[in-house]
């Protein structure tokens, strides 16, 4: 007793089954004319342009510096790992958002705050200025007080 298996091919018999919407249709019929292929082709024959294709603006540029997708993912992963190593009280200041911290850290205006937080090394000339100021204050006698002070 063998079972006969019938394969469907492009050349075999087909049964058509229709689809009928029951209830109210959710399709917006107001766009029917604009979406009709015949109307789009008629407009193309008249003007030589297809209206919905012309909406995009072509942009040309040198994008050779852009990293590959995998490299970009690795950069984001490494940035998140580095952010996770920062003390929790500092992360809380940025809402535990690595992107907000990145914006803060890359802004040159925040250089002193980064040094105060201990996340950035002070420039050598700044360290030398502090050392010289402490040496001068240790060597020089205090300034005499004037009367009335």
N, C-alpha and C positions, 0 to 999 in steps of 0.2 A: 504494500500500500504506500504509494509515493504521493507526495503533495506537489501539485503543480504551482510553481511560482511564476507570476506574470510580472515582467519588468516594464517600467514605464520608460518610454523613449519619446523623443521629439516627433517621431513619425507614427506613433500609436494612436489609439482612440483616446479622445479627451471628453470628459464630461464637464460641462460648464455649470458653475454654480454662481448664482447672483448674490448680491448683498443688498439688503433693504434695511434702512434705518427705521427703527421703531421709536416713537416719541419725537420730541423736538430735536432737530439737527443743531449741532453746535458750530457748524461751518458758517462762516460769515459770507453771505452771498453778495455783499456789496463789492467784493474784490473779484468777482467772477469774470467780468469783462477784461480787467487789467491782467488777469492771469491766463486768459485764453490764448493758446499758442497761435491761433489763426490771426487774432488781433495784433499780437506782437510782430508776426511776420508781415502783416499789412503795413504796420508803422515802419518796419525796417525797409520795405520796398519804397515807401514814400520818402523817408529821410536818410536812409543809409546808416542809421544808428540804432542800436538797441538801448533803450532808455535805462534799464536796470543795470547794465554793465558799465555805463559811464559814471556812475556814482563814486566809484573808487578812484583815488588819486594815486598815481604811480610815484613811488619814492625810490630814488637810486642813491647808493652810497657805498663806501668801502666798509664792509663788515668783517674783514679778515681778522680783526682783533678779537672778535667775539669767541668765547670758549665753546667747546662742544657741550652738549647737554649733560653728559656724565661728569665732565669737569666742573660744570656749574653746580651740579648736585653735591659733588664732593666739597666744593668751597662752602656751600651753605651748611653742610653737615659739620665741617671743621669749625665754622664760625659758631654754630650752636654749641658744640662741645667746649670751645674756648669760653663762651659766655657762661656755660654751666660751672666753670672753674672759678668764676668771680665770686667773692663772698656774697652770701644771701642778702645781707642788708643793702648792698649796692644794687643787686639785681632787683630788689623790691622798689627802689627809687625809679626804675624804668618799667615797672609793671611786669617784670619777668619777660620782657619783650626784647629779644636780641636785635631786632630791627631798630627799635627806638634807641637802644644803646649804641648801635653802629652809627646812627645819625649824630648822636651826641659826641661820640669819640672821634669822628672824622671832621668835626667842625673846629677850625683853628681857634675860634673864640673861647672854646672850652679847655684849652691847653692847661691853664693854671688849675682848674678844677680837677682835671685828670691827675695832675701832679699831687694835689692835696689828697685825693682818694687813694694814692699809692699805685695807680694803674699806669703811670708814665714816669719815666726817669726825667729828672730836671736836667736842663742843658748844662754843660760844663761851665760856661761863663757865669751862669746863675749861681752855681755852687761856689765858684771862686769869689763872687761878690759877697756872698753870705759869710764865707770864711774870713775875708778881708775886713768886713764890718765887725765881726766878733773880735778879731785881733786888735783893731783900733780901739774898740770899747774897753778891752782888757788893758791895753798899754796906756792910753790917754787917761789922765786924771779927770774926775768929773768936773764939769763946768761950774765955776763959782756961782752961787746964787746971788741975785741982785736984791737990793733992799726992797721990801714990800712983797716978796714972794712967799 
